[in-house]
Amino acid sequence: LPLFSPSFTSPVIEDLGFCVPVNSQATLLRNSRAGINPQSCGEQENFFTWTAPCQVCGKMRKNGVGLFCGNFLRQRQGTTSPCLTAYCGECFTVYPNDPFPIQDRIGVDDEDDTDDEELETDEPPSTRFRRGRNGDHIMGAPFECDMCQFRNVYDRTPDFGSRTDRYALLVIRRVLLDVMWSRETSTVEGNLSRARLDYDSTQAAFDFPSPVPILGRDEVGDVCGMRVAMQTLHVSLRKGKYDKTLQ
C-alpha cells in the first residue's frame, strides 16, 4: 500500500508509513472473529464474565480481566456480529508510526528546585501513555475499541486501502490511550482488584440480575467527543513557537 502522506495534514506528517500494522488488518476487519462462539464469551450485561483471546498475542483473557471493548457482545446498528475485541492491557499500544510527542521525563520545569528522582510514578516514562492496563475499560470513561470508535465517528467500517482512514485509526488509538492515562497504574490496578472483590463477595448475598454497570451501547454515534479529540491532536502537530510542535 502507498505511504501515508495526505495533502490535508501539516508538514509534520509527511511520511507515516502504514498506520495500522499489517498483521492486524485482517483481525480488525474480521469482526466475526472466526472460531470464536459469542455464546461462550460471557454475558454482555456482566463484564466479569467476558472471555476472549487477546487480539494481539492470543492469550486468553478471562473473567473480564484484560482490556475489553464496551461493545464486546453487542451487535450494534449496522453490524452483523458482536465486536468481541479484547486485549491484554500491555498489548494495547501506540502504533509504530505514531507521530505525537509523548513526555519521556517525569518532572518539573528546569527553574524548579525539585529533581525528577523525587517524583514517584508507577511505571517508567518509557511505557507511560504508550500502552494500556488491565481494567482500563471499567475506570469510568467509556472504552470502545478503535473499530467501534471509527464507526461512531464515520458511521461506516474503515477502508484499509485509504490513507486517511488508517491515519484516523492511529489518532483514535492515541486518544484512547490518553484517556486511559488520566489515571495512574496503581489506581487502575487497585480499582480493578476492589471491583472484583466486591463483586465476588456480594453475588451470593444479592443475586442482582445486573450486578455490575452495563458497558457499551447499541447506537452508533460520537457521544463522547472523539471528533473533537481527534481534531485537537491533529492540530497539535503544527509547528510551535518555541518547539517543533504545538503539543
N, C-alpha and C positions, 0 to 999 in steps of 0.2 A: 504494500500500500504506500502511497506517496507520503512524504514527510508533511507534518502539520505546520502550515505557515499561512493561515487565513489572513486575508487583507485587512480585516477589521481590527486585528489585535495591535497592541502597542509594539514598538520596535524591540521591546524586551523579549517578546515571544516570536523570535524569528525561526526557530527550529526546535520544536519539542519532540520530534520523532513520533512514534506511535504511542499515544497517550494511554491506551488500555493494553496491558501485557498480552502478547499473542496467545499464551496458554490459557488465558481466562476468557477469551472471546466466546468460545463455544459454551463455556459454563454459564456465562451471563445470558447468552441467548437461549440456552436450553432451560426455559423456565419450568418445564415439567419435571426436571431433574430425573432423567431416565433411571430406572432401577429403584427409585425411592417411592414407597407407597405412603401417600399422605395420611392414610388411616393409622399407620404405625408410628407417626411422628408426634402424637400427643393431641391435646385439645386446644383450640385457638383461645378459649376463654381462660386457660390456665398455663401461663408461660413456664411454670415449674415442671410441666410435663413434656416440654418440647425436646425433641431428639432428632439430630441430623448430622451428617458428616460436614466437617469444615470445607468450605468451598475452595480453599487453597491447598491445604495439606491432607485432607481426607480423614483426619482424626474425628472420631465420633464425639459430638458434644451432647451431653445427656442432662436431663432434669433441668433444662433451661440455663445451665451454666456454660457460658460462652458469650457470643455476640449474635443475637438473633434479630432479624428484621421484624418489626412490629406486625407486618402483614404475613408472617410466617405461614399460617394455614388459611389465609383468606384468599378467596378467588374474587379479586377486585373487578370493578367495572372495566369492560374492555379486554379482560384477560380470560384465558381458557383453563388456567390451572393455578393452584396456590403458589406463593412465592418460594417457600422452602429454603430461603437463604440463611445460612449460618456460618459463622467464622469462629476460630479460636481468636481471642482478643488480640494476641500478638501477630496474627496473620492478617489482620485488617490494617494495612499500611498505606502510606502515601505511594502514589505511582512513581516509577523510577524517574520520569522526566518532569516531576512537579517543579515548577519554576518559582514557587512562592517562598520568600525568605522565612526561615524558622530560627527563632532565638536559640543560639547554642550556649550562651553564657547566662547563667542564673545569678544575677547580682544587681548592682545598683549603678548609678552614674559614677563616673570617674571622680567627680567632686566630693562624693560621699566618703566618709572615713571607714565605712563598713566593707570588709573583704568578702568576696564571693564565698569563701570557705565557711563563713559564719552562717550562711543561709542554708537551712535544711530543706532538702527536697526528697521525694520518694524514689525518683529514678534519675539516672544520669541524663544530662542535657541531650545526649546523642539519641535518646529514644523519646523524649518528650515531644508531643504533638506529631509524632511520626507513626504511631500505632495505637490501636485500641486496647481496651482491657476487658476481661470477662466481667459481665454485669453492666457495662456502659449502657445497654439498651433499656435498663429499668431505673435509670437515675433521674427520671423526671422529664427531660426533654425527649419528645417522641423520636425514636430512631427508626428510620426506614432506609433500606439499602439503596445503593447507587441507582439500580434499575427502577425501583419504586419511586425514588425521588425524581428521576428523569421523567417518568410518566406523569408525576404530579405537575411538573413544570411545562412539559411539551404535549401532554395528552397523547403520547404515542410511544412505541418502542424505539430505542436508538438504532441508527443505521451505522454499523461499524465501518462502513466504507466512507463515511462522512467525517472529515477532519474536525468540523465544528462540533459534531456530536461527541467525538472522542474527547475533545477539549472540555465540553460540558461535563462529561463523566469525571474527568480529572478534577475539575473545580468542585463538583458536588462532593467528591471524596474528601477534599481539603476542608470544605465547610463542615462535614460531619465530624472529622477529627478535631477541628477547632472547638466545636460544641462539646465533644466528649471531654476535652482537656480544660473545661471550666471547673472541673473537679480533680483533685489530686488522686493518685492511685490508691493511697491508703483510705481515702473517703469512699471510693468505689468498692474496694475490697471489703471494707467494714460494712457498708450498706448492704452489699450482696449477702454477706455472711449473716447479718442480722435478719434480713428479709427471709432467708432460707430457714433460719432457726425459728422465727416467729410463725412461719407457715407450717412447719412440721409440728410445732407444739400446740397449734390451735386447730389443726384439722380434725383431730379426734373430738375436740370439745364442741365444735360448732357445726361442722359439715355444711358449710355455706355452698350454695350452687355455683357461685363465682367467688372463690376465696382470695383472688388477687385482682388488681386493676386489669382491665381488658385492654390489650395493646392493639394498635393498628386501626385501620378504618377501611370500609368498603369503597367509599367515594374517592375518586381520583381528582386531585387539585392541590394547589400550593397554598396551604393554610398556615404554614409556619415561617413564611418569609424566605424561602430558599432562593427565589429570583433575586431579591434584594441582596442577599448574602453573596450570591454569585457575582452580581454586578460590583459589589464593594470590593471583593477580592480581585476581580479582573482589573479594575482601575487602579488598584494599589500597585500594580506593576509599572505604572508610568514613572518616568524619571522624576526623582525627588529633587528638592532644592539643595539639600546637603548630603544626600546619599544616592545610590544607584536607583532606588525605587522609593515610592511614597511610603511603603509599608515599613 
